[in-house]
């Protein structure tokens, strides 16, 4: 969510600021704006809605200047209208902010008593006025910022431009990511390396509590205590080329079809094909000593963790606790000594998950991170970094990140079982063989795209849809329901098949489609029994199974979706394809914004 970019340049920056914002559109946003400094004035332009509206505003009213900041906003405090768009400004400065200031009400009240009038409904504008008040009272910008930062509770990444100081920006972070980019007689600041990729590959990641003065010829970085510190300069590896849809209609569609490739790339880092063995990155702890695994994640990543729970307990015989990150710390979890806490996140910056990671670290847990951004906060703070190699995922609804997470988690569970002596060499070879079959099976699943598109109009009119599955297919049912909710705005829920008779079956009538995920195998007959309970009550069934399963139970269904016959280990990866494609094609029928669905953000960096 929310994107920041700032440039201390040697030529006009407006176009490049907008380009940086375009590269962060995937995060989700509802308004945008920029502010430059020119001839002693703050030149601010803002617009609600898509970036195209800001581009139009700039065409009508340009923003000259060689220094500036820009922002895409995802609304938290205050409606997504122009007056709440960033940058926020006073007579002395302009500011952009990612995150949430939790004590903004008391700070706003203090400013009101002081006679200051705020024009927006946001928490962010409070910070601008607090710093501006210090400047008006004679403080230098650095002193003003250093005075105000300790007063802010919550999460923030800030970039601040000062009207009377057109040669530097000040940035700060606590809880939200911020990076410095090093250029040729220019310096940059941004939410992530991708935003800065066309400008530079040389990146410095600010650490928690850091703040910085960014000048054209370099920066000075301070820690939370105000002491000057040095931070490493690294090469980001982010592609300077804009991520394009190619011949696909949407990024989500493109990313669904990329899954065979990216899953193969990911598995290539975790298995050795020469001898069919699992090979994880090097780490300095004994994984065989792990007695309990705690998995923490949000949304789609949480459902990947639920699938992994089956694998860890089946293969490694290790008990697994799993929580949604937003609830984890608040139930005061018991963290067993010698435990592995595993955090799953596409961005590696998800605020709830990152806070849970730090809680576990403080309580002596070994930290593992399954992330798609190997330079993210979670990656840098983990003892065991397990990168997925999905590449940039632009569509807000996660697809290829999910299947790559599953691939990594399956390899980790097998590796733990090997190290514990619970999986022999022959079984390890078979597990690796099955994993290596996944990309081809994903390709086979994608061959049914046109069939799924053809039946999507049958689902699109529904107000409610249920998904059911057993075993590893239960988390997949929840993931399928989430996908449909996210991009088509149809209410959908996923249930364990056996739970239907414990309440959800009361919802069944001839207007409620029920999506049944049921590969042939040990649990197939029981799932079909639950399917028949739905059929007996007039429910409209869409059965997703292989040829054997469809031959046995496909007659009389509203529609069927055929999948290749696969080993149960890789079934969650393969059956992710049809639930993703179904959601995608239903959304297309309904005409919703597939890549940037309403109210959603790609990376949730506030709690």
C-alpha positions in Angstrom: 0.0 0.0 0.0 1.0 3.6 -0.4 4.1 4.5 -2.4 6.8 7.1 -1.7 9.4 8.5 -4.1 11.7 11.5 -3.7 14.4 12.9 -5.9 17.2 15.4 -5.1 18.2 16.0 -8.7 20.1 18.1 -11.1 17.2 18.6 -13.5 13.4 18.5 -13.6 11.9 15.7 -11.5 8.2 15.8 -12.1 8.1 13.2 -14.9 10.4 10.9 -13.1 8.4 11.1 -9.9 5.3 10.1 -11.8 7.1 7.3 -13.4 8.2 6.0 -10.0 4.6 6.2 -8.8 3.5 4.2 -11.9 6.0 1.4 -10.9 4.2 1.2 -7.5 0.7 1.1 -8.8 0.6 -2.6 -8.0 0.5 -1.7 -4.3 -3.0 -0.3 -4.6 -4.0 3.3 -4.1 -6.9 5.8 -4.4 -5.2 9.2 -4.9 -1.8 10.5 -5.8 0.2 13.7 -5.7 3.6 15.4 -6.0 5.3 18.4 -4.6 8.4 20.1 -6.0 10.4 23.2 -4.9 10.8 25.9 -7.5 11.9 29.5 -7.1 11.4 29.4 -3.3 7.9 27.9 -3.5 6.3 24.6 -2.8 4.6 23.5 -6.0 2.0 20.9 -5.1 -0.3 18.9 -7.4 -2.8 16.3 -6.2 -5.7 14.2 -7.7 -8.0 11.5 -6.5 -8.4 8.3 -8.4 -6.0 6.8 -10.8 -2.6 8.3 -11.7 -4.0 9.3 -15.1 -5.8 12.1 -13.2 -2.6 13.4 -11.7 -0.9 13.3 -15.1 -3.8 15.4 -16.5 -3.4 17.8 -13.6 0.3 18.1 -14.3 -0.3 18.7 -18.0 -2.6 21.6 -17.1 -0.5 22.9 -14.2 3.2 21.7 -14.5 5.4 21.3 -11.4 8.9 22.5 -12.3 11.8 21.9 -10.0 14.9 19.7 -9.5 13.8 18.4 -6.1 10.5 16.8 -5.1 8.5 14.1 -3.4 5.5 12.1 -4.6 3.0 9.6 -3.2 0.2 7.2 -4.0 -2.2 6.9 -1.1 -4.4 4.0 0.1 -6.9 5.6 2.5 -6.8 4.8 6.2 -7.8 8.0 7.9 -10.1 10.2 5.8 -12.0 9.5 2.6 -10.1 9.0 -0.7 -10.6 12.6 -1.9 -8.2 15.3 -3.2 -7.9 17.2 0.1 -6.7 14.0 1.9 -4.2 13.1 -0.9 -0.5 13.5 -0.2 1.7 15.5 -0.1 0.4 17.5 2.9 1.8 20.9 3.2 2.3 24.0 5.4 3.9 27.3 4.5 7.3 25.7 5.3 7.3 22.1 4.2 5.5 19.3 2.3 5.4 15.7 3.6 4.4 12.3 2.4 3.7 9.4 4.8 3.1 5.7 4.6 1.8 4.0 7.7 -0.5 5.0 10.6 0.1 7.5 13.4 -1.8 5.9 16.2 -1.8 8.9 18.6 -2.8 11.4 15.9 -6.0 12.5 17.7 -4.2 13.7 20.8 -1.6 15.4 18.6 -4.3 17.0 16.4 -6.0 18.3 19.5 -2.7 19.8 20.7 -2.3 21.6 17.4 -5.8 22.8 17.5 -5.2 24.4 20.9 -2.1 26.0 19.5 -4.3 27.7 16.9 -3.3 25.6 13.9 -5.9 24.7 11.2 -5.6 21.4 9.4 -7.2 21.0 6.0 -7.4 17.2 5.7 -9.0 14.4 7.7 -5.7 12.4 7.8 -3.3 11.4 10.5 -0.4 12.3 8.2 -1.0 16.0 8.1 -0.5 16.1 11.9 3.2 15.2 11.3 3.6 18.0 8.8 2.3 20.6 11.3 4.3 19.3 14.2 7.5 19.6 12.3 6.5 23.0 10.7 5.8 24.4 14.2 9.3 23.5 15.3 10.7 25.3 12.2 8.6 28.3 12.8 10.0 28.4 16.3 13.5 28.7 14.9 14.6 25.0 14.7 16.7 23.8 11.8 14.9 21.1 9.8 17.1 18.3 11.2 16.4 19.4 14.8 12.7 19.8 14.1 12.5 16.2 12.7 14.5 14.8 15.6 12.2 16.5 18.1 9.0 15.2 16.5 9.8 11.6 15.6 9.9 10.3 19.2 6.4 11.7 19.7 4.9 9.6 17.0 3.3 6.3 17.9 2.6 3.8 15.2 4.2 3.0 11.8 5.7 5.5 9.4 7.9 6.1 6.4 8.3 9.8 5.8 9.8 12.0 3.1 9.9 15.7 3.8 10.7 18.7 1.5 11.4 22.1 3.1 10.6 25.2 1.1 13.6 27.2 2.3 16.1 24.3 1.9 15.9 23.3 -1.8 19.0 21.1 -1.6 17.9 18.2 0.6 15.0 16.0 1.6 14.6 14.3 5.0 13.4 10.7 5.2 12.6 8.5 8.2 11.2 5.1 8.9 9.7 3.1 11.7 7.6 0.0 10.8 7.3 0.9 7.1 10.1 0.4 4.6 12.2 3.2 3.1 15.3 3.0 0.9 18.0 5.4 -0.4 19.1 5.3 -4.0 22.5 6.5 -5.1 22.8 8.1 -8.5 25.3 10.3 -10.5 25.0 13.7 -8.9 21.5 12.8 -7.7 20.1 10.9 -4.7 16.8 9.3 -4.4 14.5 8.0 -1.7 11.6 5.5 -2.1 9.4 2.8 -0.7 11.2 0.1 -2.5 14.0 -0.7 -5.0 11.5 -1.3 -7.8 10.3 2.3 -7.7 13.9 3.5 -8.1 15.1 0.8 -10.6 15.2 3.1 -13.7 17.2 5.7 -11.7 19.7 3.5 -9.9 20.6 -0.1 -8.8 22.7 1.1 -5.8 20.4 1.0 -2.8 20.7 1.4 1.0 18.0 0.0 3.2 17.2 2.1 6.2 16.9 0.1 9.4 14.2 0.4 12.0 14.2 3.9 13.5 16.6 5.4 11.0 16.2 8.8 9.6 18.3 10.5 6.9 19.2 13.8 5.3 19.3 13.1 1.5 21.4 15.6 -0.6 22.4 15.6 -4.2 26.0 14.5 -3.4 25.2 12.0 -0.6 23.4 11.4 2.6 23.8 11.3 6.3 22.0 8.6 8.2 21.1 8.7 11.9 19.7 6.0 14.1 16.8 6.3 16.5 19.0 7.8 19.1 20.2 10.5 16.7 23.7 9.0 16.3 25.3 9.0 12.8 25.5 5.5 11.4 26.7 3.8 8.3 24.4 1.5 6.3 25.5 -0.9 3.6 25.1 0.0 -0.1 23.9 -3.0 -2.0 22.9 -3.7 -5.6 19.2 -4.1 -5.8 18.8 -6.3 -8.9 15.3 -4.8 -9.5 14.6 -4.5 -13.2 14.7 -1.0 -14.6 12.3 -2.2 -17.4 8.7 -1.5 -16.7 6.7 -4.6 -15.9 4.4 -5.1 -18.9 1.3 -7.3 -19.4 2.5 -8.4 -22.9 -0.3 -10.0 -24.8 -2.4 -10.6 -21.7 -5.5 -8.7 -20.8 -4.5 -8.2 -17.1 -1.4 -8.7 -14.9 -3.3 -11.3 -12.9 -3.9 -13.4 -16.0 -0.2 -13.1 -17.0 0.9 -14.1 -13.5 -1.4 -17.1 -13.5 0.2 -18.3 -16.7 3.7 -17.6 -15.4 3.3 -20.2 -12.7 4.8 -23.2 -14.4 8.0 -21.2 -15.1 8.3 -19.5 -11.7 7.5 -22.7 -9.8 10.3 -24.5 -11.8 12.7 -21.6 -11.0 11.8 -21.8 -7.3 12.2 -25.5 -7.1 15.5 -25.2 -8.9 16.8 -23.5 -5.7 15.6 -26.1 -3.3 16.1 -29.5 -5.0 19.1 -31.1 -6.7 17.9 -32.9 -9.8 21.3 -34.7 -10.2 20.4 -37.0 -7.2 16.8 -36.0 -6.5 17.6 -34.6 -3.1 16.3 -31.6 -1.2 18.9 -28.8 -0.8 18.1 -25.7 1.3 20.2 -22.5 1.6 23.0 -22.7 4.3 22.0 -21.7 7.8 23.7 -21.9 11.2 21.2 -23.9 13.3 20.4 -27.6 13.6 17.0 -28.0 11.9 16.8 -31.6 13.3 16.5 -30.1 16.8 13.3 -28.2 16.0 10.5 -29.5 18.2 7.6 -27.2 17.1 6.9 -24.9 14.2 4.9 -21.8 14.5 3.6 -20.4 11.2 2.4 -16.8 10.9 1.0 -15.1 7.8 -1.9 -13.1 6.4 -4.4 -13.7 3.6 -3.3 -16.0 0.8 0.1 -16.5 2.6 -1.9 -17.8 5.6 -3.6 -20.4 3.4 -0.2 -21.5 2.1 0.8 -22.0 5.7 -2.3 -24.1 6.4 -1.3 -26.4 3.5 2.2 -26.6 4.9 0.9 -27.6 8.3 -0.2 -30.9 6.8 3.3 -31.4 5.3 5.3 -30.6 8.4 3.1 -32.9 10.6 3.0 -35.7 8.0 6.6 -35.7 6.9 8.6 -34.3 9.9 6.2 -35.3 12.7 6.5 -31.8 14.1 3.5 -30.1 15.7 2.5 -26.9 14.0 0.7 -23.9 15.3 -0.6 -21.4 12.8 -2.1 -18.0 13.2 -3.2 -15.0 11.2 -0.6 -12.4 12.0 -3.1 -9.7 13.1 -4.2 -12.0 16.0 -0.9 -13.7 16.9 0.6 -11.4 19.5 -2.6 -10.5 21.1 -3.4 -14.0 22.3 0.0 -14.2 24.2 1.2 -17.3 22.4 3.3 -19.9 24.2 6.5 -20.1 22.3 8.4 -23.3 23.1 12.1 -23.2 23.5 13.9 -24.5 20.4 11.0 -23.7 18.1 11.1 -22.5 14.5 8.8 -19.5 13.8 8.1 -19.3 10.1 6.7 -16.1 8.5 5.2 -16.1 5.0 4.8 -12.9 3.1 4.9 -12.0 -0.6 6.4 -8.5 0.1 8.3 -9.3 3.3 6.9 -6.0 4.7 3.4 -7.0 5.9 3.1 -4.9 9.1 1.3 -7.5 11.2 3.6 -10.3 10.1 6.7 -8.2 10.7 5.6 -7.3 14.2 4.9 -11.0 14.9 8.4 -11.9 13.6 10.0 -9.4 16.0 7.9 -10.7 18.9 9.1 -14.2 18.2 12.7 -13.1 17.9 12.5 -11.3 21.2 11.3 -14.6 22.7 14.2 -16.7 21.5 12.6 -18.4 18.5 14.6 -19.3 15.4 13.2 -17.2 12.6 12.4 -18.4 9.0 11.0 -16.2 6.3 9.4 -17.3 3.1 9.3 -14.1 1.0 9.3 -13.0 -2.6 11.5 -9.9 -1.9 14.9 -11.1 -0.7 15.9 -7.6 0.4 12.8 -7.0 2.5 12.7 -6.3 6.2 11.6 -9.9 7.0 14.4 -11.3 4.8 17.0 -9.2 6.5 15.9 -10.1 10.0 15.5 -13.9 9.5 17.9 -16.7 10.5 16.7 -18.8 7.6 15.8 -16.9 4.4 13.7 -19.0 2.0 13.1 -16.8 -1.1 10.4 -17.6 -3.6 11.5 -16.8 -7.1 8.1 -15.6 -8.4 9.4 -12.3 -9.7 7.4 -9.1 -9.4 3.7 -9.8 -8.7 1.7 -6.8 -9.9 -1.9 -8.0 -9.6 -3.2 -7.3 -6.1 -4.7 -10.8 -5.8 -1.8 -13.1 -5.2 -1.4 -16.1 -7.6 2.2 -17.1 -8.6 3.5 -16.0 -5.2 1.1 -18.5 -3.6 2.2 -21.5 -5.6 5.9 -20.6 -5.2 5.3 -20.4 -1.4 3.8 -23.9 -1.5 6.8 -25.2 -3.4 9.3 -23.8 -0.9 7.3 -25.0 2.1 7.0 -28.6 0.7 10.8 -28.6 0.2 11.4 -27.3 3.7 9.1 -29.9 5.3 10.8 -32.7 3.4 14.2 -31.4 4.3 13.3 -31.3 8.0 12.0 -34.9 7.8 15.3 -36.0 6.2 17.4 -34.2 8.9 15.2 -35.8 11.6 15.8 -39.2 10.2 12.1 -39.7 9.4 12.4 -39.7 5.6 14.7 -42.2 4.0 16.7 -41.7 0.9 14.1 -43.6 -1.3 11.2 -41.5 0.0 13.2 -38.3 -0.4 13.8 -39.1 -4.0 10.1 -39.8 -4.6 9.1 -36.5 -3.0 11.6 -34.6 -5.2 10.3 -36.5 -8.3 6.8 -35.4 -7.5 7.8 -31.8 -6.9 9.7 -31.7 -10.2 6.5 -32.9 -11.9 4.6 -29.9 -10.7 5.5 -27.4 -13.5 4.3 -29.8 -16.2 1.1 -30.5 -14.3 0.5 -26.7 -13.9 0.9 -26.4 -17.6 -1.7 -29.2 -18.1 -4.1 -27.4 -15.7 -3.7 -24.1 -17.7 -4.8 -26.0 -20.8 -8.4 -25.8 -19.4 -8.5 -22.0 -19.3 -11.0 -21.7 -22.2 -13.3 -24.2 -20.5 -13.2 -22.3 -17.3 -13.9 -19.0 -19.1 -16.9 -20.6 -20.9 -18.5 -21.6 -17.6 -17.7 -18.3 -15.7 -21.0 -16.7 -16.8 -22.8 -19.4 -14.8 -21.2 -18.2 -11.6 -21.1 -14.4 -12.2 -24.8 -13.7 -11.3 -24.4 -15.4 -7.9 -24.6 -13.3 -4.7 -23.0 -16.1 -2.6 -20.7 -19.0 -3.5 -19.4 -21.8 -1.3 -16.1 -23.7 -1.7 -15.5 -27.1 0.0 -12.6 -29.5 0.2 -11.0 -32.0 2.6 -7.5 -32.3 3.9 -5.1 -30.1 1.9 -8.0 -29.1 -0.3 -9.7 -27.3 2.7 -7.2 -24.4 2.7 -7.4 -24.3 -1.1 -11.2 -23.9 -0.7 -10.6 -20.9 1.5 -8.1 -19.5 -1.0 -10.5 -20.0 -3.9 -13.2 -18.1 -1.9 -10.8 -15.3 -1.1 -9.9 -14.9 -4.8 -13.5 -14.7 -5.8 -14.2 -12.1 -3.1 -11.2 -10.0 -3.9 -11.7 -9.4 -7.6 -15.3 -10.2 -8.4 -16.9 -8.8 -5.2 -19.1 -11.9 -4.8 -19.5 -13.1 -1.2 -17.8 -16.5 -1.0 -16.7 -18.7 1.9 -14.5 -21.8 2.0 -15.3 -24.8 4.3 -14.0 -28.2 5.2 -16.4 -30.5 3.4 -17.4 -32.3 6.6 -18.4 -29.1 8.2 -21.2 -28.4 5.7 -23.8 -30.2 7.9 -22.7 -28.2 10.9 -24.2 -25.0 9.6 -23.3 -23.9 6.1 -25.7 -26.3 4.5 -28.5 -24.0 5.7 -27.4 -21.6 3.0 -27.9 -24.0 0.2 -30.5 -23.4 -2.5 -30.6 -23.4 -6.3 -29.0 -19.9 -6.4 -25.9 -20.8 -4.4 -23.1 -22.4 -6.5 -20.9 -24.8 -4.5 -17.3 -25.3 -5.9 -16.1 -28.7 -4.9 -12.3 -29.4 -4.9 -11.9 -33.1 -5.0 -9.0 -34.9 -6.6 -9.4 -38.6 -6.8 -7.7 -40.3 -3.9 -8.3 -41.4 -0.3 -10.6 -38.5 0.6 -12.6 -38.5 -2.6 -15.5 -40.6 -1.5 -16.1 -38.7 1.6 -16.0 -35.4 -0.3 -18.5 -36.8 -2.8 -20.8 -37.7 0.0 -20.8 -34.1 1.1 -21.4 -33.0 -2.5 -24.4 -35.3 -2.6 -25.8 -33.6 0.5 -25.6 -30.3 -1.4 -27.2 -31.8 -4.5 -30.1 -33.2 -2.5 -30.9 -29.6 -1.4 -30.9 -28.1 -4.8 -27.3 -26.8 -4.7 -25.6 -26.1 -8.0 -22.3 -28.0 -8.1 -19.1 -27.2 -9.9 -16.8 -30.2 -9.5 -13.0 -29.7 -9.9 -11.4 -33.1 -10.2 -9.3 -35.3 -12.5 -10.8 -37.6 -15.2 -11.3 -40.5 -12.8 -13.1 -38.3 -10.3 -15.3 -36.6 -12.9 -16.3 -40.0 -14.4 -17.4 -41.2 -11.0 -19.2 -38.0 -9.7 -19.4 -35.4 -12.5 -22.9 -36.3 -13.8 -25.6 -33.8 -13.0 -23.2 -31.0 -12.0 -23.7 -27.4 -13.1 -20.2 -27.6 -14.6 -17.0 -29.6 -14.2 -13.4 -28.6 -14.5 -10.9 -31.4 -15.4 -7.4 -31.4 -13.8 -4.5 -33.8 -14.5 -4.2 -36.7 -12.2 -1.4 -35.8 -9.7 0.2 -37.0 -6.6 -1.4 -35.6 -3.4 1.8 -33.7 -2.5 1.5 -31.4 -5.5 -2.3 -31.3 -5.7 -2.5 -28.0 -3.9 -0.2 -26.3 -6.4 -2.1 -27.7 -9.4 -5.6 -27.1 -8.0 -4.7 -23.5 -7.3 -4.8 -22.9 -11.1 -8.6 -23.6 -11.6 -9.7 -21.6 -8.5 -7.5 -18.7 -9.7 -8.8 -18.9 -13.3 -12.4 -19.2 -12.1 -12.1 -16.0 -10.0 -10.4 -14.2 -12.8 -12.9 -15.1 -15.5 -15.9 -14.3 -13.3 -14.4 -10.9 -12.5 -13.9 -10.3 -16.3 -17.6 -11.2 -16.9 -18.6 -8.7 -14.2 -16.3 -6.0 -15.5 -14.5 -5.3 -12.2 -10.9 -3.9 -11.9 -9.1 -7.2 -11.8 -5.6 -6.0 -11.1 -6.5 -3.2 -8.6 -9.7 -4.2 -6.9 -11.5 -1.7 -4.8 -10.3 -1.0 -1.3 -7.4 -3.5 -1.5 -3.6 -2.9 -1.5 -0.9 -5.3 -2.5 1.4 -4.8 0.5 -0.4 -4.1 3.8 2.2 -2.0 5.7 -0.1 -0.8 8.5 -1.8 -2.9 11.2 
